[in-house]
Amino acid sequence: METNLHSKSSAELATPTLCRGCVFLSNPFPECYCMNMTSFNISRMLSYCTGDYKLCVIYCNNIEGKN
């Protein structure tokens, strides 16, 4: 059985897919998980900074301050 990974070309596999990350990822706050890389924060960084950032407490606190 062929998976989607095998059906993609090498150009498609080489293209970065990090396009839905947190809007603050390019300019993070000092308290952001990506700024404090510890073994405790790695899973949070992967979960929030690159994925479900709208569920992140740090994101929510800072986005409320912008509105």
Secondary structure, DSSP 8 states (H G I E B T S, - for coil): ---HHHHS-HHHHHS----SS-TTTTS--TTSTTTS--TTTHHHIIIIITT-GGG-HHHHHHHHHH-
